[in-house]
Amino acid sequence: MTAACEFDHLIVGAHTLEQGAAFIETALGVQLQPGGQHVAMGTHNMVLKLGPRAYLEVIAVNRAGAAPARPRWFALDDPKMRRKLRASPRLLTWAARTQDIDAAIKHRPLALGTVHPMSRGEYAWRITVSGDGALDCDGLMPALIQWDCSAHPADHLEDRGCELVKLEGRHPAPDSIAPALDALGLAGMLTLAKTRRAQLTATLRGPRGLCTITS
């Protein structure tokens, strides 16, 4: 049996939100819109609509907020990742939406962390996060997310003419990832190829044409 998951959003990490916003504006020719704070994880974000119920978020450590009692999500506490993000924003991973996150987890051949309830303003959701905050399969496997509210972040965002064209993954052992994507109903969402180093690449279309963002 296959779980019914679909693309929800891209997650771009940055040293600061200002750095990340400038990076996206240069790449796509559009400005990001304000997001909010994730108090439980000590982060905050800015967002960009990519289509109906699809978006991109730039996320960074919120240095004005309190540090969480656990490692931050998306490897944002990893010293190596912090060094990379100081140099330049980068694509961290992606999130796939499901209407039943507990059932979806049962279908996955690979561990995807544990489910954490989250909220921000009018939004409430549950999302898979690894205990140590690490990215799943170097970011190629998505975080699973279930929105426990009628609203979705993309519903209230201005359409600025941007969309996701394709998502590509490179990995030393792509055959270990493909069955997990297939079990989640995401086999057609991520194109996989074998390389020596893992990398996630998103091709986006915006007012300035096509651009790629990589991990």
N, C-alpha and C positions, 0 to 999 in steps of 0.2 A: 504494500500500500504506500502511496505517495502523499506527503503533506502538501497542502495548498498554500505555498508562500509566494510572495511577489516583491519586486523591488520597492523599497521605501525611500532610502536616502543615502547619499555619499557623505563620508566623514573626512574632512580635511583638517589636519592638525596644524597649529601655528604656535609660535613662541608667545605672541600677543594677538589679540583680535585685530588691532590696527595693522599689524604686519600681514595677517591672513587676508583681511579685506582688500588691502592694496594689491596683494598677489592675484586675487580673483579678478579685481577690476582691470588689472593689466592684461590678464589672459583672455577675458571675455568681453571687456568693455562695458560692464555694468557694475552698479554698486550693490552691496549686500544690504539686507534689511536687518533691523535689530531683532535679536532673539531673546535670550534671558539667561538666568543663572540656574545651575544644577547644584543646589546646596549640598546634597548628599555626596557629590563627587568632587566638589571644590573646583568646578569649571563653569565657563559661560560660553555663549555662542552667538554667531550671526548667521543668517540664512538666506537662501536664494531659491526661488521656485524653479523646478525643472519640468513641470507638467502637472497634470491632475494627480494629486496625492503623491507627488515626488518632489524631492528638494535636495539641496546641498547645504551642509552646515560646516562652517569653520568653527572649530572648537579650540579653546586654550585654557590653561590654568588661570583661575581667577585669583590673582595675588591679593586682591582686596578682601577676599572672603577667608573663612576658616578652612584649614586643611582637614580633609576627611580622616576618619579613623582607620580607613583601609586604603590600599593602593587605588589611585585614580584609574578610571577606565581608559581603554584605547592606548595603553602603554605610555601615558603622559607623565608617569613618574619614573620611567626607565631612563637612567642617565644617558645611554647611547641615543635614545630617541630625543631627549631634550637637547643634546648637542646638534642633532640633525635639524631640529625645528628652529634653533637659534640661527642656523645658516639659511634656512628657507622653509616655508610651509610645504607640506606634502600630503598626498592622499594616504590616509591611514587604513581605512577599511570601508565597508558598506553595511547597510542594515536591510534586512528582508522582513516584510510585514506578514503576519499571520493572524487569523481570527481565533486561533486556539494554540497558544504558545506551549501549553503543557503537552498537548498531543503532538505538536511538531517536534518537540525535544525527544519524544519517544521514537521518532522515525530517523533520527540522525545517527549515522554510523560513527561519527566523530564527536568527541566531547565539545560542547559549546558553552561551557561555564554554567552558572546557576542563574535562576531568574530573580531579578531585583525589581521591586515596585518603585516607580519614580513619579514625580509630579513637578510641574512648573506652570504656575498660573492656572489657566483653564484646562491644561493638558494633564492627563494621567496615563501612564503606560507601564508595561512590564518589559524588561529587556534582559537578555543573557549577557552576563559579565563574568569573566574568569576571576578566580580568587586572587590571583596575583596581578590582575589588570592587564595581562599580556594579550596581544592580538591572536585570534584563532587562525592557525595555519598562515602566519605572517600576514594576516589581514585579508587573505583570499576567501576564507569562510566568513559569511556575514554574521553579525549579531542578529539574533531574532528579536522582533519587537511586536508587541500587541498593544494597540491603542485602546485603552479602557475609557474612552470618552467619544462623544459624537464628533467633536472637532478634530481636524488634522492640521498640523502646522502649515502645509501647503495651501489649505483652503483660504487662508487669510492673507496670503502673500501676493504682491503685485506680479503679474506676468511680465517679465522683462525680456522675453524672447530667447530663453535659454532652454536647452534640453540635453539629456544624456543620449548619445548616439550609440556607444558600445562600451562594454566593460570587458577587459582582458586580464587574464592571470597567467603568470609564468612561475613555474615551480620545479624543483629537482625531481619531485615524484607526483606529477599531476594525477596519475591513476589512483592515488590515495585520497584525492579530494573529489574527483568526479562522482563517485557513488554517493557521497554525502550530499552534494548539490542535487543529484537526481532524486534522492530520497525526500528532499524538501521541495521538489517541483521547480527547481531553479537551474536545471541543466542547460537551458537555452539562454540564461541570463549572463553567464560568465564563460567566455571562450578561454580554454586552457591550452598551454603549450609547455613543453619541457625545456628548461634552461638550468644553468648552474646556480643561479640566484633567484630567490622568490621576489616577485614584483607584481603589483597591481596597477593597472593603467585604466583611466577613464577618458574617453573621448567625448568632448562636449561641443555643442554648437551654440554660439551666441552672436551678438551683433557684429563682432569682429571675425566671424567665421569659425572654423574648427580649431580646437586646441586640445592638448592632452595634459593630464595631470597624473603624476606617477608617485608611487610610494618610495 
